[in-house]
Amino acid sequence: MEVYFVRHGQTGGNLAKRHQSEESHLTPLGKKQAQTAAKRIAQLAPTHIMVSDRIRAIETAQYIAKQSDLIPSVSYLFSELCRPAALYGYHHRSRSSLWYIYQWYRGKAGENSCSKNGESYQHFFGRVKKAQAILETLPKDARVVVVSHSIFINFFVAHLNSTAPMNFTRAFLIFTKI
């Protein structure tokens, strides 16, 4: 199986390096990025498109689906880390963001799902593993495009060969380098 990860196109929140809501749309440049990616991805002849349930990822996947003549499969399992709405608008390296990362890892955020407090690392880790399990059900000769988000993609790849959660330092470094 071949799996190609595609980060959604640019949004205003990405450009400003700020936390953004689930409803964030692509910028004009983000749409052009998605169109360019779609043309390149079509050359790979994908057999499946898995996509996050966030608007910006769905918008990106629509370009890819049109070029590849596929219907995307939308799932929250491939979604961005669920943050509390109180973080929206804050810079990624603000004190509030750094405090959230600590709470997120320690499980002080939402324990079970995307709650008003966001989701915990433990929940996120479980979601990443469920997404991996879905990919593993696809045919061995599948060429899968996963349209998602930087945090999800980086943590998915970091957890690919691990059955155990990572330590705080590694999680913090991955989170802050994105």
Secondary structure as UniProt FT lines:
FT   STRAND          2..7
FT   HELIX           12..16
FT   TURN            22..23
FT   HELIX           28..42
FT   TURN            43..44
FT   STRAND          48..51
FT   HELIX           55..68
FT   STRAND          73..74
FT   HELIX           76..78
FT   HELIX           85..87
FT   TURN            88..89
FT   TURN            92..93
FT   HELIX           95..106
FT   TURN            116..117
FT   STRAND          118..119
FT   HELIX           121..136
FT   TURN            140..141
FT   STRAND          143..148
FT   HELIX           150..159
FT   TURN            160..161
FT   HELIX           168..177
//
